[in-house]
Amino acid sequence: MLDNILSLKDKFDVFVLGVNGVIWDGKAPIEGAQEHLIELRKAKKKVILLSNGTQLKPQAEESQAKRGFIKGVHYDEIVTSGDLAYDNFSSDTRKLKFYQFGRANKALFADCPYQEVSSSEEADFVYIGEPQIFEGGTWKDFLNLQPFEAELRRFYKLGLPLICANPDLRSHEKPYEDAVVREGSVARFYEDLGGEVEYFGKPYPLIFDFALQNIDTPDNRIIMVGDTLETDILGAKSYGIKTALTMTGVAKENMEIEGFPSIGQYCGEVQIIPDFILKSL
């Protein structure tokens, strides 16, 4: 197990980093992350933040700046699955009707021909927003999908396909100690019902094509650093680039919850093996 990302500085030229669990722990920057990112860029390495979040690039850059990560200082580019979804929606010529589940995200549909409807019975598809409920003047997160299951079963009875622009199952968010459910959990529940889901984001190869479209670097000099086996590591391995798992996020938590004594044994159990393991970024 390596201490941090600087141990890999001479092996790679492009560092593709997840956000949550890699540079951000849900409440604050992960210790050393800001300093190590600066060191990578001083060494002329390209740093790309690759997020399954659904913010578009300008909003994502602003959000990272508020957390203390500045474009041009800590990273070169940020790419989100929201950017990819927006790009696909905007290039579509079909005049489809869609219904938004959970917390709406109107920005993704600002420049496409789709029409938002207020009833799922009128829709051609459902967009999965953040699984939250507006209560007491704020959006409330949940630790499980129980509050949403009846609505998802209704979508299934209607035969509606779902679109998921954030395949992450869980995420750490203030003020919760445990990770809350995210869009990927909704999508997985729906597929278990037998429903159809279209995905944008990690682990699917299109997001890596999208993020690396302007990168002229051999694959063996590119590495993906993430905290989640099922999205970050699996996606990058399937794409054909090297991977490093950080012990500061979801995989470590899952290992502990499931009672495995080491991360190596846990990776072996789920059959997703990273090339490197880092104590922290």
SVG drawing of the C-alpha trace seen along z (x, -y; Angstrom):
<svg xmlns="http://www.w3.org/2000/svg" viewBox="-51 -29 60 42">
<polyline fill="none" stroke="black" stroke-width="0.4" points="0.0,0.0 1.4,-3.4 1.3,-6.5 -0.1,-8.9 -0.5,-9.9 3.0,-11.4 4.4,-7.8 3.0,-7.4 4.1,-10.8 6.8,-9.5 4.8,-6.6 1.9,-8.6 1.3,-11.9 -2.5,-12.2 -4.2,-11.8 -8.0,-11.3 -9.4,-11.8 -12.8,-11.1 -14.0,-13.8 -16.0,-12.5 -13.9,-10.1 -10.7,-11.1 -10.2,-14.8 -13.3,-15.6 -14.7,-13.6 -18.2,-15.1 -17.4,-17.8 -13.8,-19.0 -10.9,-18.4 -9.1,-15.1 -5.9,-15.8 -3.0,-16.5 -5.2,-16.5 -4.7,-20.2 -1.0,-20.1 -0.5,-16.9 -2.5,-18.2 -0.4,-21.3 2.7,-19.1 1.4,-17.1 0.7,-20.2 4.2,-21.6 5.6,-18.4 3.7,-19.2 1.1,-16.4 -2.4,-16.9 -5.1,-16.6 -8.7,-15.9 -11.5,-15.7 -14.1,-13.2 -17.3,-13.3 -20.5,-11.4 -22.2,-14.6 -24.8,-16.2 -23.7,-19.8 -22.5,-21.3 -18.9,-22.5 -19.3,-26.1 -21.3,-25.2 -19.0,-22.3 -15.9,-24.6 -17.7,-27.0 -18.6,-24.3 -15.0,-23.0 -13.7,-26.5 -15.9,-26.9 -14.3,-23.7 -10.8,-25.0 -10.0,-23.4 -9.2,-26.0 -9.1,-25.3 -5.6,-26.1 -4.1,-25.7 -5.2,-22.2 -6.6,-20.8 -6.8,-21.4 -10.3,-20.4 -13.4,-19.0 -15.8,-16.8 -19.1,-15.6 -21.6,-13.0 -24.0,-16.0 -21.9,-17.5 -22.1,-14.2 -25.9,-14.0 -26.4,-17.6 -24.3,-17.0 -26.4,-14.0 -29.8,-15.6 -28.8,-18.7 -27.9,-16.8 -31.1,-14.7 -33.8,-15.8 -36.6,-13.8 -39.4,-15.8 -39.7,-13.5 -41.7,-14.2 -40.0,-13.6 -40.9,-13.6 -38.4,-14.5 -38.1,-12.2 -36.7,-13.6 -34.8,-16.9 -35.2,-18.3 -32.2,-19.3 -33.5,-21.7 -30.1,-22.8 -29.4,-19.5 -32.4,-20.0 -32.0,-23.8 -31.0,-23.4 -32.8,-20.2 -36.1,-19.7 -37.6,-17.6 -40.7,-18.8 -41.0,-18.4 -44.4,-17.2 -45.9,-17.3 -47.3,-13.7 -45.4,-10.5 -48.5,-9.2 -47.7,-11.7 -44.0,-11.0 -41.8,-9.0 -39.1,-8.6 -38.2,-9.6 -35.1,-11.5 -33.7,-10.4 -32.8,-13.5 -31.2,-13.3 -33.4,-11.1 -34.5,-13.8 -37.7,-15.2 -38.4,-18.9 -39.4,-19.3 -39.3,-22.3 -37.7,-24.6 -34.8,-22.3 -34.0,-19.2 -33.8,-16.1 -31.5,-13.1 -32.2,-9.5 -30.1,-6.5 -32.4,-4.1 -34.9,-4.1 -38.0,-3.2 -39.6,-6.7 -39.4,-6.3 -40.2,-2.7 -44.0,-3.1 -43.3,-5.8 -40.6,-3.7 -43.0,-0.7 -45.6,-3.0 -43.0,-4.0 -42.4,-0.3 -46.1,0.5 -46.2,-2.3 -43.3,-0.8 -41.2,-3.9 -37.5,-3.9 -35.3,-5.8 -32.3,-7.9 -29.5,-8.0 -26.8,-10.7 -25.2,-9.8 -24.5,-6.0 -23.0,-6.5 -24.9,-4.4 -24.1,-6.5 -22.4,-9.8 -21.3,-11.5 -23.2,-14.7 -23.5,-17.2 -24.8,-16.7 -25.1,-12.9 -22.5,-10.6 -23.4,-7.7 -23.5,-7.9 -26.9,-8.8 -28.5,-7.1 -27.9,-8.6 -29.2,-8.1 -27.4,-4.9 -29.3,-3.2 -32.5,-4.3 -31.4,-2.9 -30.3,0.4 -33.6,0.8 -35.5,0.1 -33.4,2.6 -34.1,5.2 -37.8,4.6 -37.2,5.4 -37.2,1.8 -34.9,0.3 -32.3,-2.3 -29.9,-4.3 -26.7,-5.5 -24.3,-8.4 -21.1,-8.4 -18.7,-6.0 -18.3,-3.0 -19.6,-3.3 -16.9,-3.8 -18.6,-6.9 -17.7,-9.1 -14.0,-8.2 -14.2,-8.9 -15.8,-12.2 -13.2,-13.1 -10.2,-12.1 -11.3,-13.3 -8.6,-16.1 -5.8,-14.0 -3.0,-12.8 -1.3,-10.5 -0.7,-6.8 -3.2,-4.8 -0.3,-3.3 0.5,-6.8 -3.0,-7.6 -4.3,-6.6 -7.8,-6.8 -7.8,-7.4 -11.0,-6.6 -12.6,-5.5 -15.2,-3.2 -14.6,0.2 -17.9,0.5 -17.7,-2.8 -14.2,-4.4 -12.0,-1.2 -14.2,1.0 -14.9,-1.7 -11.2,-2.6 -10.1,1.0 -12.8,1.8 -11.6,-1.3 -8.0,-0.1 -6.2,-2.5 -4.4,-1.9 -6.2,-2.4 -5.5,-3.4 -8.0,-2.9 -7.9,-5.4 -8.6,-4.2 -10.6,-7.3 -14.0,-6.5 -16.7,-4.0 -14.6,-0.9 -12.9,-1.1 -16.3,-1.6 -17.8,1.3 -14.9,3.5 -15.4,2.6 -19.2,3.0 -18.9,6.5 -16.2,7.6 -13.2,8.1 -9.8,7.9 -8.0,6.3 -8.8,4.3 -7.0,6.9 -9.4,9.6 -12.4,7.4 -11.3,6.5 -10.8,10.2 -14.3,11.0 -16.0,8.5 -13.5,9.4 -12.4,5.8 -8.7,5.5 -7.0,2.0 -3.4,1.7 -2.5,-0.3 -3.9,-1.1 -3.2,-4.4 -3.7,-5.2 -4.8,-8.6 -4.5,-11.0"/>
</svg>
